[in-house]
Each structure stands twice: as C-alpha cells, then as structure tokens.
Amino acid sequence: MFKTYFRLLGFAKPLSRYTIPYFVFAALHALFNTFNYAMIIPILNAMFNSDGGFVFTPIYVLPEISINEDGLNTVISYIYTHVFGEEFVQMKFLAMLGGVLVCMNLFSNLFRYAAAMTVESLRINTLRRMRNEMFAHVANMNIGYFSNQRKGDIMSKITQDVMVVQYCITNTLQVAFRDPLLIIGYMTLMIGISWQLSLFAVLFLPIVGLVIGRIVKRLRHPAKRGQERMADLVSVVEESLSGMKIVKGYNATNFIVDKFKKINADMSRLILSMARRQQLASPMSEFLGLTAVAIILVFGGSLVEHGMVTGAGFIAFVAAFSQITRPLRSFIDQFANINQGVAAGERIFTIIDAENEVKDKKDAKEFEGLKDSIELRNVEFSYDGERKVINGVNIKIKKGQTVALVGPSGGGKSTLSELIPRFYDVNSGEVLFDGVPVGDYNQESIRSKMSIVSQETVLFNDSIEGNILMGRPTATHDEVVEACKVANAHGFIMESPEGYDTNIGDRGTKLSGGQRQRLSIARAVLKNPEILILDEATSALDTESEKLVQDALTNLLKGRTSVVIAHRLSTIYNADRIYVIDEGRIAEEGTHKELLEKGGIYAHLIEMQSFS
C-alpha cells in the first residue's frame, strides 16, 4: 500500500511548489480561526460583566504575553487603549470586539481560500500529468498489447480511476497540514483556558480516532472491487455502442441491457457498502463528540463553581472542543479517500507498468530510406507462443517491386504484412531492411517511410480533411484536394454538405464502405510513402468504386516498394512476384502467368474467382 501511495505522490512533483505555500496558508487560517473562538471570552465578559471576568486597564506597551485568558485580556486592553484612549465605554468596547472578530474571520477565510486554491492547482496539474503519462504509455504500446486488453477497461482507468486517485494525492496536504494545524490551534486555546479540561479531551480524542479508524480500514477491498466493476461497465457500454448494428440485427437488445443491469447492480451494491462504512464515520464521531461535551458540562461546571475557570472561558472551551471534532473527522475521512485512491492507483499502475514487447534499442538508428531490399529470412511467429502463425517464411522484396500475398483466409498474410513495420517482433528469423535487422532502426523512422491501407478502414470522428491530414499534418488544403483526386474521392466529397469540412461521424459511419476506403487511400497518397502496404485495400469497394480506385492504386504503386494482400485478380496480376501463403508457409511463388501454369492453389483461387 505505502509503495503505491508514494508512487502516486510522484505525479505531484515538485511537491514543495505546493506544500510550502499550503503550509503557510493553512497555518495562518488555523491561527485566525482559533482567535475567532478565543474572542468569545472578552465578548461574554464585557456583555455580562461576570465576576473575575474582564477588567479594563489602560496598556500602552505590551508586556510578555502568556497564552491564557489573562494574556488575551491584555491584548484586548492594549488595542482598546490605542483606539479609544483610557476611558472605558462598554458599547465602544463591544464595537471594537465586533470589528476585531470580523477582521479575524476575514483573514481566516482569505487564507482558507488561498490554501484551497493551492490544492486545486495541485489537483489539476496532477490530473493532467497522470492522464498524459497513462495515455502516452498506452499509445506507445505494441499492437499485441491491445489484443489482450479490453478497451473499456483502459478507458475506465484513464478516466474513472484517475478521478479517484487525484483526491488521494490532494488530500495528503490536508492530512499533513490543515487538519493537524487546526487541531493544534484549538488544543492551544483549550489548554490556555483549562489544562484539566484539556487533559480529558486529549484522553478522549484517541478513542474517537480508534473507533473510526477501524471503520475506514475496511474500505480498501470494496473500493478496488468497485473500480473493477466500473471498468466492466464502461467496457459493456463501449462494445455495445460500437456494435449496435449487430445488437439490433440479432435482436440482442434485451441481452445486452440485462448484462449492463447485472454489472451495474453489482457495482451499486459495492458502492453502497463503501458508503455505509464511510458515512458511518461522521455521525459516529459527532455522537462521541457530543457525549464528550455532555461529560465536560458536568466536569467543567464543577471547575467554574470552584473558580478554577471563568464562565466565559468555559463556554469558549466548549465551543473550541465542539470544533476540534471537525478537523479530526475530516482527518479521518481523508484517510478513507486515500485508501480508495490507493486501490485505484494499483489499477492505474497496471497500465504504467505494462512492458512494451516491441522496444527500440538504446542505440537504434534512423532509417533514411530503402536502398536495396526488404527481406523476411526464415521468419517464424506466434501470437500466443504455442501455435505458429508464420512458419519458416523467406521473402525478398527489391526496391520498387510490388509483391502480392495471396491465399486462403487465416493463412497468415496480414500477419506477415504487420511484421514489416514491426508491429510485432518475430519469434525467430529476421526482418531485414537493406540487410540490417529491423530492430536496429528506430520504429518511428521505419514507419515514417510507410503507408498502410488496411482491410479495416480506420477513420475518426472528425472532418474529412482532418482524417486525411493524419497522413501528413503539415500538408496544405490544395495538397489534400490533389490526394483525394488521385484516390477518386474528390467527387463525393464536394457533394457532401460542407465539402472537406464535413464531419464523418464515429468511425466514419456517415459514409459508405467504398467512400471510407477511398479516404483511407487518399490519406496514404498524401503521405507519399516509399513503402506501401495494401491489406485488402479494395475489399470494401463495389465493382464501380473498385474501377475508380484501381487506376489510383496503380499510379500509387509506381516506383514504390509495395506489399499487396488481395484476392481480386485486378489488384495482383501485375505484381512482380506473387507468394501463395497457406497455413503460415509459402506454398507457391512466381508471377501470375507462372502460377497459373502450375495449376496449384493460386490457379484454383483464380478459377473460383472467375467462376463467381
């Protein structure tokens, strides 16, 4: 627990930037707040002129002040003397006390506000750093990481868990400074009034802390479980909204709603269980505090009777004692929040501590561009370490060549294409660029020379132009238009309501499959890459759209080193080399003509396509 807690505090660095001003503001708030209650004594004494109470004596020079009722009376007399002179008038005196009380309260709340704003600054900056680090770490993880994680769980950690953790960090300042300083201030006032009554308070308060501490201690486990159920809830929502067409198509609305309700009910039970314990702490401390006040009334009454405490002093003591339970209760409540924060922090660190399986070497060099060839040499690969998806593949792609990968679905074609940009590291064998292992290059420098147009078109909830600019953010509008013309997308874009500024909706749902694919191709065209990977790039296009795009792809492939995965003859028959991939191995290789003459798998695939 403590290790997680101190790691969370690391997000608040430099902590001294906040702790030092907070300490000053909290100390001044405690000082002036304590004076507010100390002022009860001279006010009551002046109003009721009680025996042994306030007696005015002109004071022009302050003597050494003692922290008790006499010391307070000395200070009050000193102020009155300098404001009104030596003549004592009760109404003037009460007016002065009222003015002092207003000033004390003003300064108390002013420094309270300053302390609160210091905490807010800490909270907001901590939240920003934490989310930045988490999202950056997730964004830099290898592709394989996302295959093993639920998106909803990641989203929950970055949003919900961070919201819990931020208060764990900010509450540290209150636990360390504000509440203890207020307790010290009230205790100082109480001891100054009566050490006998204060001794009782010192003996009683730990009992309150012990009782409530046992309640708080049991919060951590349900807090962690509650965060996990929240992650499940977000996952269900994310998956349902993403797949709503399937949900509706299979009449599975009730199924998905029932699943949501079940998780929501479980999470609600956990939150209620936590709230029951957490909310019990406040009334319990209030009940125990009131019980103590009742006892003090009896004990304090006897002290007043024997002249050991003045009536005004006793009332001020009771007021201070009733207030000391507030910072004590707050102090304990903050520990409850810190417990919940630590539970959420443990989930956050599962993201931050996740190891990236595809790492750059410390001395990784920049890839300047392909000079000779890309080679896959004796490559073997498995996703789970057991079943080989790629088994002993050897492929060489000369600069400027177009190589096609064909074969039955699930044979390993897409996996091979993902090894080239190093989305995954091979288990054995090598992927070489100009004879140099791909791992010797910086990943970003490799990918900066590539464009990938995949079977699954990925677009974002942005304008048409915003999606295309992802290929090259510095491109001008005219360059975007030219890229769209090459991809035969300019026509339908200009027919859209706002042209290039038209929002395409979540995942591009406002567009047809063919339109989405042409935007993806336009994005690749804009980047103007040296190396091009087309993974079923025309799979989402109808016959008419395919004709529009095919010429664009042919122009795009010229002079580039390309890997094309496709089933359609129109996309692959002009390839310099065709590899037939079956069950992770190269079953056949050659040109279109050579493979047809062999009469093997490739010829069968072409025959089936022609038949269909």
VENVENZI-V819904 format. One record per backbone hydrogen bond with DSSP energy under -1.0 kcal/mol. CO is the residue of the C=O (numbers start at 1). NH is the residue of the N-H. Records with the same first field share a line. If there is no record, write none. Layout:
CO->NH + NH
This chain:
1->5
2->6
3->7
4->8
5->9
8->11
9->12
10->13
14->17
15->18 + 19
16->20
18->22
19->23
20->24
21->25
22->26
23->27
24->28
25->29
26->30
27->31
28->32
29->33
30->34
31->35
32->36
34->38
35->39
37->40
38->41
39->43
40->44
41->45
42->46
43->47
44->48
45->49
50->53
66->68
68->72
69->73
70->74
71->75
72->76
73->77
74->78
75->79
76->80
77->81
78->82
79->83
80->84
81->85
89->93
90->94
91->95
92->96
93->97
94->98
95->99
96->100
97->101
98->102
99->103
100->104
101->105
102->106
103->107
104->108
105->109
106->110
107->111
108->112
109->113
110->114
111->115
112->116
113->117
114->118
115->119
116->120
117->121
118->122
119->123
120->124
121->125
122->126
123->127
124->128
125->129
126->130
127->131
128->132
129->133
130->134
131->135
132->136
133->137
134->138
135->139
136->140
138->141
142->145
150->154
151->155
152->156
153->157
154->158
155->159
156->161
159->163
160->164
161->165
162->166
164->168
165->169
166->170
167->171
171->175
172->176
173->177
174->179
177->181
178->182
179->183
180->184
181->185
182->186
183->187
184->188
185->189
186->190
187->191
188->192
189->193
190->194
194->198
195->199
196->200
197->201
198->202
199->203
200->204
201->205
204->207 + 208
205->209
206->210
207->211
208->212
209->213
210->214
212->216
213->217
216->219
219->223
220->224
221->225
222->226
223->227
224->228
225->229
226->230
227->231
228->232
229->233
230->234
231->235
232->236
233->237
234->238
235->239
236->240
237->241
238->242
239->243
243->247
244->248
245->249
246->250
247->252
248->251
252->256
253->257
254->258
255->259
256->260
257->261
258->262
259->263
260->264
261->265
262->266
263->267
264->268
265->269
266->270
267->271
268->272
269->273
270->274
271->275
272->276
273->277
274->278
275->279
279->283
280->284
281->285
282->286
283->287
284->288
285->289
286->290
287->291
288->292
289->293
290->294
291->295
292->296
293->297
294->298
295->299
296->300
297->301
298->302
299->303
300->304
301->305
302->306
303->308
304->307
310->314
311->315
312->316
313->317
314->318
315->319
316->320
317->321
318->322
319->323
320->324
323->326
324->328
325->329
326->330
327->331
328->332
329->333
330->334
331->335
332->336
333->337
334->338
335->339
336->340
337->341
338->342
339->343
340->344
341->345
342->346
344->348
345->349
348->351 + 352
349->353
351->354
361->364
365->442
372->399
373->434
374->397
375->432
376->395
377->430
379->393
380->427 + 428
381->389 + 390
390->381
393->379
395->376
397->374
398->401
401->562
402->576 + 577
403->564
404->579
405->566
406->581
408->411
411->584
412->416
413->417
414->418
418->423
428->380
430->377
431->438
432->375
433->436
436->433
437->440
438->441
440->365
442->446
443->447
444->448
446->449
447->450
449->530 + 531
451->533
453->535
460->462
462->504
463->467
464->468
465->469
468->471
472->475
476->480
477->481
478->482
479->483
480->484
481->485
482->486
483->487
484->489 + 490
485->488
489->493
490->494
491->495
493->496
496->499
498->501
499->502
500->465
502->464
504->510
505->508
506->509
508->511
512->516
513->517
514->518
515->519
516->520
517->521
518->522
519->523
520->524
521->525
522->526
523->527
524->528
530->561
531->451
532->563
533->453
534->565
536->539
538->541
542->546
543->547
544->548
545->549
546->550
549->553
550->554
551->555
552->556
553->557
557->560
561->532
562->403
563->534
564->405
565->536
568->571
569->573
572->575
577->404
578->590
579->406
580->587 + 588
582->585
584->391
585->582
588->580
590->578
591->595
592->596
593->597
594->598
600->604
601->605
602->606
603->607
604->608
605->609
606->610
607->611
608->612
